[in-house]
Amino acid sequence: MNTVHLSRLISPIKWSLLGAMLATHLASFAAEPTLAYTVKSGDELIKMAEASFTNVEGWKQVAEVNRLKNPNAIHPGQVLQIPMGLLKTRAQPAQLVSSSGDVRVAGERVSAGSFIQEGAELQTGANASAQLLLPDQSRVTLMPNTTARLTTSQMIDFGKFDANRPPNPNWFTGLISLSRGALDVLASKLPKRTTPLRVETPTSVVGVRGTVFRVAYEDPSLQNARTEVLDGLVRADNAAQKTGADLPKGTGTVLNPSVQRIKVSPLLKAPKLTTAVVHKPQASWPVPSLTGAQRFRVQVSGFQDFSNIVHEQVVALHGQADFSGLPNGLWHLRVRGIDADTLEGFNAMTQLQVLLPQDAHAPTAQWQAVNPRLQVADGKPVLQLDALGLDASHIVLASIHLNHQPYVRVVKALVNPVAAVISLPLDGLDVAQAHWVNFTVTQADGALLSPASYRLEGLSTGTLKWTPLASPLTQSSQKSKPSKGKTKRQRSATV
């Protein structure tokens, strides 16, 4: 019998093509994220595939990736690289870590701390917001007037073969479906994601592996899906036109199902801001000027990270933002320009002070306690005060001290102003003494108001004298502070 060597049947060119194809095939496996699994006694690849893989034939891919000569001969202690795409997944809830205003799931109001199950639809009302913490530690903030669904929230489940292994954020697969409104997304920067975190609208799909971006679908009748990238890289695809583009940091695009061309544009720079101060009752504030801006989006939060939004409005060029509906206090203000294509630019942030009406005879203040009077409630004396600038959303911590050193506290009360009136119990006070009354006020959504202190006299006669003053404890601590100048020995002792 004549023997023909295989190399004579395949030309050198075909050998090179075959080698290239094999290299490409192996490279595709190498590029896929894998999970390291240490073989235990009794493990078999086929049993592993039946219990934990989405495809029972997946053992063949594991054998190929790990170059196993005999897939039936794996031994305890051996480390196998398992392609993550082979493993089954299970639903994992997200957590609502921040909420403000009217936030609902399936029509029912929810609050911070709630767990949001896969498939649940969230809605935020006007001047309401919600922030979700996804299982991979990404954060998604729903802006006011937004409807979005947690369509997919899955973690890889390795099953009985590695039941004690803690969940890894890299194993997360997430999809948020935005049907109306806007999302701010801070996607965790993970080294090996199973799949990109995705946000879809009815007309676009955005995929990311770690970045900061915004997605908006504010008017369904226009079908415009807007994406703006503040950090990292985003892939935006037009599902209807089957086109897409990469959006690097500082760029954005508006996708429409009837437009094939994708225009990637630079975002507007952040406007320059100084501290904003407004006085009730008008509480209006002129928006800044910015080259290229047609309008401005103005947002207010009680927190510096803007994890909640308590007020939002779009203001025309040269227009005035209206803060008359905000409770008095110190807030955080975020402003960005909107260009002619409706793309929104980089944020500028500053503080916003909402104050009492200006009074030529009184100092500027966020709030004041005035008109002290003695009342009796349940047979006990009560001090009542009108709280100008406060409402039921404010929480007042009041403490009454003897107005001389060591400033012993004799009363402490946590109250909410009812009809703008503060009521403090006076039971047990020495009416012959003068007292110092200190107020610390916080707003339910996080704003902190300036503290206020008053001297209270006349309890014994019933003719009250109520005098604003600086905190004596603050004055005392300032007087007791050491001087800035130190000797060389003192400086060396504090290093």
RORO-320394 format. One record per residue: x negated, y, z negated of N, C-alpha, C, CB in turn; residue in one letter. Coordinates in steps of 0.2 Angstrom, whole numbers, plus 5000, padded with zeros to 4 digits. Glycine has a CB too. Layout:
BEGIN
XYZXYZXYZXYZA;...
This chain:
BEGIN
499649945000500050005000499650065000500550004994M;499750115005499350175005499650224999499450215011N;499150254996499250294990499150374993498850284984T;499550414992499550484994499450524987500050504998V;498950564986498950604980499450664980498150634979H;499750684975500250734974499950804977500450744967L;499250814976499050874978498950884985498250884975S;499050824989499050834996499650854999498750764999R;500250834995500950854997501150924996501350804994L;500750954991500951024989500351074991501151034982I;500551124995499951164997499751204992500251215003S;499151234992498851284987499351344985498251304989P;499651364991500151424990500751404985500351454996I;501051344987501551314983501351304976501851254986K;500751274975500551264968500551334964499851234968W;500251384967500251444964500951474962499851504968S;501451464967502151484966502451444960502551474972L;502251374960502551334955502251354948502451264956L;501651374948501351394942501651464939500551404943G;501751504944502051574942502751564939502051614948A;503151514942503751504940503751474933504151454945M;503351424932503251394925503051444920502751334925L;502551494922502351544917502951584915501751584920A;503351604920503851654919504351624915504251674926T;504551554916504951514912504751514905505051444915H;504151494903503851494897503851564893503151464897L;503751614897503651684895504351704892503451734900A;504951684896505551704894505751674887506151684899S;505551614886505651584879505251624874505451504879F;504551634876504151674871504451734869503451674874A;504751774874505051844872505651834868505151874879A;505951784868506651774864506451774856507051714866E;506751814852506651804845506751734842507051854841P;506351714838506351644835506351654827505751604837T;506551594824506551584817506151534815507351574814L;505651544811505251484809505551444804504551514805A;505551374805505951324801505451274799506551294804Y;505351254793504951204790505351144790504551224784T;505051094793505451024794505450994787505050984799V;505950964785506050924778506150854780506650954774K;506050814775506150744775506850724778505950704769S;506850684783507550664786507750704791508050664780G;507450764793507650804798507550764805507250874798D;508050784810507950754817508250814821508350694818E;507850824827508050884831508850874833507650884837L;508950814835509650804838510150814832509750734840I;510050794826510550804821510550884819510350764814K;509950914820509950984818510351024823509251014819M;510351004830510751034835511451024834510551004842A;511650964832512350954831512650994825512450874829E;512251004820512551044814512451114815512151014808A;511951144818511751214817511751254824511151224814S;511751214830511651254836512351264839511151214841F;512351314843512951324847513051274853512951394850T;512451244855512451194860512051134858512151224867N;512351074858512051014856511450994860512550954856V;511451024866510851014870510251054868511051014877E;510351104863509851154862509151124859510151194856G;509251054857508551024855508051024860508750954852W;508351024866507851014872507451084873508251004879K;507751144871507451204872506951214866507951264871Q;507151184860506651184854506051144856507051164848V;506151084859505551044861505151084866505850984863A;505451114870505051154875504651204873505451174881E;504951254868504651304865504051284861505151344861V;504151234857503651204853503151154856503951174847N;503251144862502851094866502751034863502151124867R;503351004861503350934857503250884862503950924853L;502750844862502750784866503250734865502050754865K;503450724859503950674857504450714852503750614854N;505050734855505550774851505850734845506150794855P;505750664846506050624840505550614835506150554843N;504950644836504350634831504150694828503750594834A;504650724824504450784820504350764812504950844820I;503850794809503750764802503750824797502950744802H;503850804791503950854785503350904785504050824778P;503450964784502951014783502851044790502350984781G;503051014796502951044802503351104803503050994808Q;503051164806503451224807503651224814503051284805V;504351234815504651244822504851314823505151184823L;504751334829505051404831505751394834504551444835Q;506251414831506951404833507251464837507451374828I;507351464843507651524846508251544843507751514854P;508351604841508851634837509551624841508751704835M;509451634848510051624852510451564852509951644859G;510051504849510351444848510851434842509851394849L;510651474837510951464831511751484830510551494825L;512151454827512851474825512751534821513251414822K;513351574821513451634817514051634813513451694822T;514051674808514651674804514851754803514651644797R;515451764802515651834801515351864794516451844801A;515151924794514851954788515252024788514151964788Q;515552044782515852114782515352164781516352114776P;515552224783515252294782515552324775515252344788A;515152364773515452404767515552474768514952394761Q;516052504765516252574766515852604760517052584766L;515352634761514852664756515052744755514152664758V;515452774759515652844758516252854762515052894760S;516752884758517352904762517552974759517952854761S;517953014763518153074761518853094765517653134762S;519353114761519953124765520353064766519853164771G;520753064772521253014773520852964778521853044777D;520652904775520352854778520752784777519552844775V;520852754783521352694783521052634787522052714786R;521252584784521152514788521752484789520552474784V;521952464795522652434796523152474793522652364794A;523152544793523652584791523652594783524252554792G;523252554779523152564772522552604770523152494769E;522652654765522152694763521552654760522352754759R;520952674761520452634758519952684755520052584763V;519452664750519052714747518352684747519252724740S;517852714745517152694745517052634741516652754743A;516652584743516652524739516952464743516852534732G;517452484747517852424750517452394755518452464754S;517652324756517252284761517752284768517152214759F;517452294773517752304780517652234784517552364784I;518152194785518052134788517952144796518652084786Q;517652094799517552094806518252094809517252024808E;518352134814518952144818519452194815519352084817G;519252224809519652284806519552344810519452294799A;520152384810520152444814520152504808520652454819E;519652554809519652604804519952674808518952614801L;520252714804520452774806520352834801521252774807Q;520052884803519952944799520453004801519252974799T;520653044797521153094798520753164799521653104793G;521153214800520753284801520353294794521353334802A;519753324795519353334790519253274785519653394786N;519153214788519053154784518453124788519653114784A;518153074784517553044787517452974783516953084787S;517052934786516952864783516252844785517452814784A;515852814781515252784783515152714781514652824779Q;515052674786514952604785514252584785515252564791L;514052534780513452504779513452434782513152504772L;513152424788513152364791512752314788513052364799L;512852244789512352194786511652204788512552124788P;511452234793510752244795510452314792510652244802D;510852344788510752404784510752464789510052404782Q;511052454795511252514799511852554796511352494806S;511852614797512452664795512752694801512152714790R;513452684800513852714806514352754802514252654810V;514352824804514852874801515352894806514452934799T;515952884804516552904808516752974806517152854807L;516653014812516853084811517653094810516553124817M;517853154809518553164808518953144814518653244806P;519553124814520053104819519653054824520153174823N;519453004820519152944824519452884823518352944822T;519552844828519752774827519252724830520452764831T;519052674826518452634829518652564825517752654827A;518352514829518452444826517852404825518952404831R;517752374820517152324819517252264822517052314811L;517152264829517352214833516952144832517252234841T;516252154831515852104830515352114824515452084836T;515352074819514852084813514752014811515252124807S;514151984814513951914813513251904811514151874820Q;513151864806512451844804512351774806512351854797M;511751754808511551684810511651644804510851684812I;511951584805512051534799511651474801512751524799D;511051464797510651404799510951334796509951414796F;511551344793511851284790511451244785511951234796G;511651184784511351144779510551134779511651074779K;510251144785509551134786509151184782509351134793F;509451244781509051294777509551344773508651334782D;509951304769510551344766510251394761510951294763A;509651384758509351424753509051484756508951384749N;508951494762508551544765509051604765508351534772R;508751664762509251724761509351754768508851774757P;509951784769510051814776509551874778510751854776P;509351874784508851924786509251974791508251884790N;509052034790509452084794509252074802509152154793P;508752044804508552034811509051984814507852004811N;509451944810509951894812510651924814509951844807W;510651994813511352024814511552034821511352084810F;512152024823512452044829513052094828512651984834T;513052154830513552204829513752234835513352254824G;514452244835514752284840515352324837515052234846L;515252394838515752444836516152464842515452504832I;516852464842517252484848517552554846517752434850S;517352604850517652664848518152684853517052724849L;518752694851519352704856519552784856519952664854S;519352814850519452894850519052924845520252904849R;518752984846518353014841517653014842518552994834G;517253014837516453014837516152974832516253094837A;515552954833515152914828514452944828515152834830L;514252944822513452954821513152894819513353014816D;512652864822512352804821511652804819512452754827V;511452774813510752774811510652694811510652804804L;510352674817510252604818509552584814510252584825A;509552534810508952504807508452484812509052454802S;507752504811507252484815506952424813506652544815K;507152374816506952304814506552274820507652254813L;506052234818505552214823505752164828504952184819P;506252114826506452064830507252054829506151994829K;507652104832508352094832508552034837508752154834R;509051994834509351944838509651974845509851904835T;510052024844510352064849510352134847511052034851T;510452184852510452254850511152274847510352294857P;511152314842511752344840512052384845511652394833L;512752374846513052404852513652444850513252344857R;513752494854514352534853514652544860514252614850V;515352524860515652524866516252574866515952454869E;516452614871517052644872517452614878516852724874T;518052634880518352604885517952614892519052644886P;517452664892517152674899516352664898517352734901T;516152644893515352644892515152594887515052714891S;514552574887514252524882513552554881514152454885V;513352564874512752584872512452534868512852654868V;511752514869511452464866510752494863511252404870G;510652474856510052504853509752454849510252564849V;509052454848508752414843508452454837508152374847R;508552514837508352554831508252634833507652534828G;508752674831508652744833509252784830508752744841T;509252844831509752894828510152924834509452944824V;510752914835511152934841511852944839511052884846F;512252984844512952994843513252974849513053074842R;513852944848514352924853515052954852514352844854V;515352984858515953014857516452994863515853094856A;517052984861517552974866518153014864517752894867Y;518153084864518653124860519253134864518353184859E;519353134870519953144874520053084879519953204878D;520453034877520552974881520752994888520952924878P;521153044889521453064895520853084900521953124895S;520353104898519753124902519353064904519353184899L;519253014899518852954900518152974900519052924906Q;517953024897517253044896516953014890517153124896N;516352974891516052944885515352984885515952874886A;515253014879514653054878514153024873514853124875R;513553024875512952994871512453044870512752924874T;512153054864511653094863511153064858511853164860E;510453064860509953024856509553074853509552984861V;509553074846509153114842508453084840509453134836L;508353014841507752984839507752914842507652984832D;507252894845507152824848507352824855507652774844G;507652764857507852754864508452714864507252714868L;508952734869509652704869509752684877510152754867V;510052634878510252614884511052624885510152534886R;511252664890511952684891512152654898512052764891A;512652614898512952584904513652604905512852504903D;513752624912514452634914514752574917514452694920N;515252544913515452474914515852474921515952454909A;516152524923516552524929516152534935517052584929A;515652574935515152584941514552534941514952654941Q;514452494935513952454935513252484936514052394940K;513252544933512552584933512452594925512652644937T;511752614924511552634918510952674918511452564914G;510752694912510152734911509852724904510252804913A;509152734904508852734897508852814895508152704897D;509052824889509052894886508552894880509752904883L;507952924882507452934877507652994872506752954880P;507253004867507453054861507453124865506853054856K;508053154862508153224865508453234871507453254866G;508853174873509253174879509953154878508853134885T;510353164883511053134883511353134889511453184878G;511953104890512353094896513053084894512053034900T;513453104899514153094899514353054905514553164900V;514652994903514852944908515652944909514652874905L;515752934915516452934917516552874922516753004921N;517152834922517152774926517252794933517752734924P;517452854935517452874942516852904945518052924943S;516352914941515752944943515152894943515553004939V;514852884949514352834949513652854946514252804956Q;513452924948512852954946512852964939512753014950R;512252944936512152954929511653014928511852894925I;511853074925511453124924511253124917511853194926K;510553124916510253124910509953194909509653074909V;510153224903510053294902509653304895510653344903S;509253354895508953374888509453404884508353424889P;509453394877509853414872509653494871509953374866L;510153534869510053594866509653594860510653634865L;509153644859508753654853509253664847508253704854K;509053654841509353674835509453744834509053644829A;509953774833510053854832509653864825510753874831P;509453934825509153954819509653984814508654014820K;509653954808510153974803509754004796510553914801L;510154044793509954064786510554044781509854144786T;510454044775510954034770511654064772510754044763T;512154034773512854064774513254074768513254014779A;513454134767513854164761514454194764513454214757V;515054164761515654184763516154204757516054134768V;516554254757516954264752517754254753516854344750H;518054224749518754214749519154284749519054174744K;519654294752520154244755519954224763520854264755P;519654274766519454264773518954204774519254324777Q;518454214771517854164771517654144778518154094768A;517554194782517354184789516654194790517754234794S;516354154795515654154796515454164804515254094793W;515054204806514954214813514354154815514654284815P;514554124820514054074823513454104826514454024828V;512854074826512254104828512254104836511654064826P;511854134839511754134846511254074848511454204849S;511254044854510853994856510853994863511053924853L;510253994867510253994874510553924876509553994876T;510953934881511253874884511953844881510853814884G;512053874875512653854871513253884874512553864864A;513853844875514453874876514953874870514753834882Q;514853834866515253824859514753794854515853784860R;515053794848514653764843515153714839514353814838F;514853654836515153614832514853634825515053534834R;515353644820515153664813515453614809515453734812V;515053584804515253534800515053544793514953464802Q;515453524788515253544781515253474777515753594778V;514853464772514753404768514553424761514253354771S;514753384757514553394750513853364748515053364745G;513653324753512953294752512453314758513053214752F;511853314756511353334760511253294766510653344756Q;511353224765511253174771511953174775511153114768D;512453214774513053214778513353154778512953244785F;513353114773513653044773514453054773513453004767S;514653114771515353124772515453194775515753124765N;516053204778516153264782516853294779516253264790I;516853344776517453374773517853424777517353404766V;517453454782517753504786517353504793517653574782H;517753514798517353514805517853554809517353444808E;517453594813517853634818517353654824518053704815Q;517653664830517253684836517353764837517453644842V;516853804837516953874837516653904844516553904831V;517053944847516853974853516254014852517454014856A;515854034858515254074858515454144855514954074865L;515054164851515154234847515854234843515254284853H;516054174841516654164837516454164830517054104839G;516954154826516954144818517154084816517254204815Q;516754044812516953984808517454004802516353944806A;517953964801518453984796518353934790519153984799D;518053954784517953914779518453934773517253924776F;519053964775519553984769519853924766520054024773S;519853864769520153804766519753764762520453764772G;519053784761518653754757518653774750517853764760L;518653724745518553744738517953784737518553684733P;517953834732517353874731516753824728517453924725N;516153844730515653804728515053814733515853734728G;514553774732513953764736513953704740513253764732L;513953714747514053654751513453654756514653664756W;513453604760512953594765513253604772512553524765H;512953644776513253664782512753634788513253744783L;513053604793512753584799513053614805512753504799R;512653634810512853674816512453644822512753754815V;512753634827512353624834512753654840512353544834R;512353664845512653694851512953644855512153734854G;513453664859513753624864513653654871514553614863I;513353614876513153644882513753644887512553614885D;513653664894514153664899514453594900513953704905A;514053544899514253474901514553444895513653434903D;514653474890514953454883514453414879515553414884T;513853414881513353374877513153424871512653364881L;513153384865512953424859512253414857513453394853E;511953464855511153464854510953444847510953534855G;510353464845510053454839510353494833509253464839F;510453464827510753494822510253544818510953444817N;510553594816510253644811510653634805510253714814A;510353644799510653634793510453684788510553564789M;510953704784510753754779511353754773510753834781T;511253794768511753794763512353844764511453814756Q;512953824762513453874762513753884755514053834767L;513853944754514153964747514853994749513654024744Q;515353974746515953994746516154034739516553934748V;516254094739516254134733516954164732515754194733L;517054194726517654234725517654294729517654254717L;518254324730518254394733517754444730518954424733P;517554484735517054534733517354584728516654564739Q;517054604723517254654718516754694716517554614712D;516854764717516354814716516154814708516554884718A;516654794704516554804697516354734694517154824694H;516154684698516054614695515454584699516654574694A;515054544696514454514700514754464705513954484695P;514354454710514554394715514554334711514154394721T;515154294712515154224708515554174712515454234702A;515454114711515854064715516454054711515453994715Q;516454064704517054054700516954094694517253984699W;517554104690517454144684518054114679517554214685Q;517854114673518354094667518554164664518054044662A;519154174664519454244662520054234658519554294668V;520254284655520954294651520954234646521454284656N;520554234641520554184635521154194631519854184631P;521454134629522054144624522054074620522654154628R;522354084614522454024610523154004610522254044602L;523153934611523753904611523753844606523953874618Q;524353814605524353754601524653694605524853764594V;524353634605524553574608524553514603524153564615A;525053484602525153434598524853454591524753374600D;525053514589524853534582524153554581525053484577G;523753554587523053574587522853634591522553514589K;522353674589522253734593521853714599521753784589P;522053754604521753744611521653814614522353704616V;521053814617520853874621520953874628520053894620L;521353914631521553914638521253974641522353914638Q;521053954648520654004652520954004659519953994651L;520954054662521154054669520454044673521454124672D;520453994678519853974681519954004688519753904681A;519654064689519754094696519254054701519554174696L;519454034706519054004711519053924711518354024711G;519353894705519353824705520053794706519153804697L;520153734708520753704709520753634706520953704716D;521253594707521253524705520653474707521853494706A;520353494713519853454715519153464711519653474723S;519153514707518553524703518553484697518453594702H;517953464694517853434688517453474684517553364689I;517753494678517353544673517153504667517853604671V;516453514666516153484660516053544655515553444661L;516453554650516353604645516053584639517053634644A;515553624636515353614630515253674626514553584630S;515453674619515453724615514953714609516153744612I;514553764609513953764604513953824599513253764608H;513653814593513553864589513153914592513353844582L;513253984592512854034596512254054592513354084598N;511954004589511254024586510853964586511354054579H;510253964585509753904585509953864579509053924585Q;509953794580509753764586510253744591509453694584P;510753784591511353784596511653714596511053794603Y;511953694590512253634589512853624593512353614581V;512953574597513653564601514153544596513553514607R;514753574596515253554592515853524596515453614588V;515953544602516453514606516153504613517053564607V;516453444616516253424623516853394626515653374623K;517053424632517653404635517553394643518253444634A;517853344646517853344653518553354656517553274656L;518753404660519353424661519453444669519653484657V;520053434671520253464678520653524677520553404682N;520553574681520953634680521653614683520653694684P;522153624679522853614681523153684682523253574675V;523353694688523653764690523153814689524353774687A;522453794690521953844689521853864682522053904694A;522053824677521953844670521553784667522653844667V;521053804663520653764659520853764652519853784660I;520953704649521153694642520653654638521853664641S;520453694633519853654629520153654622519253704629L;520053594619520253584612519753614607520253504610P;519953644602519553684597519653654590519853754596L;519953594589519953554583519253544580520353494584D;519253574574518553554570518053614570518253494572G;518253664574517753724575517753764569517953764581L;517253794567517153844561517353914564516453844558D;517953934563518253994566517854054564518954004564V;517454054558517054114556516454124560516854104549A;516254074564515654074568515754104575515354004568Q;515254134578515254144585515054084589514854204587A;515254074595515154014599514854024606515753964599H;514553984608514253994615514653934619513553984616W;514953954625515353904629515053894636516153924630V;514853834637514453824644514953784648513853794643N;514953794655515353754660514853734665515953804662F;514953664667514653644673515153614677514153584671T;515153634683515753624688515553584694516153684690V;515853524695515653494702516353484706515353424700T;516253474712516853464717516853394718516753514723Q;517453364719517553294720517153264726518253284721A;517053304731516653284737515953304737516953314743D;515653314731514953324730514653394729514653294735G;515053444730514753514729514653524722515253564733A;514153564720513953584714514053664713513253564712L;514453684708514553754708514053784702515253774705L;513953844703513453874698513753874691513353954700S;513353854686513553844679513753914676513053814675P;514153924671514353984668514353974661515054004671A;514154034657514154034650514454094648513354024648S;514754084642515154144639515054144631515854144640Y;515054194628515054204621515754214618514654264618R;515954174614516654174611516654194604516954104612L;517054244602517054274596517854294594516654334595E;517954304588518654324586519154264584518954364591G;518854204584519354144582519754154576518954084582L;519354184571519654194564520254244564519154214559S;520254294568520754344568521254334574520354414569T;521054294579521554284584521454334590522254284582G;521054384589520854434594520254414597520854504591T;520254374603519654344606519254394610519854284610L;518654384609518154424613517754374617517654464608K;517754384624517454334629516954374633518054304633W;516354354632515854394635515354344640515354434630T;515354364646514854324650514154334648514954344658P;513754274648513054284646512654234650512954284639L;511954234650511554184652511454134647510854214654A;511354074649511354014644510754024639511253944648S;510954024633510454034628509953974628510754044621P;510153914629509653864630509153874635510053794631L;509453904641508953914646508453964644509353934653T;508754024641508254074639507754044634508654134636Q;507954004629507553974624506953934628507953934619S;507153894632506753844636506253884640507053794640S;506453944643505953984647505454014642506354034651Q;505754044636505254074632504754024629505654104626K;504953954628504453904625504053874631504853854622S;504053894637503653864642502953894641503853884649K;502453844642501753874641501553914647501253814641P;501053954646500854004652500553964657500354054649S;500553994663500253954669499453954668500453994675K;499154004665498453994664498253944659498254064663G;497753904661497553854657496753854656497753784659K;496453834651495753824650495553774654495553824643T;494853764656494553714659494753644656493853724661K;494653644649494853584645495553564646494653594638R;495953614646496753594646496853564653497153654645Q;496553594658496653564665496453494666496353614670R;495853484663495553414664495953364660494853414661S;496253394654496653344650497353324653496853374643A;497553364658498253344661498153314668498553414662T;497553304670497453264677497553194676496753274679V;
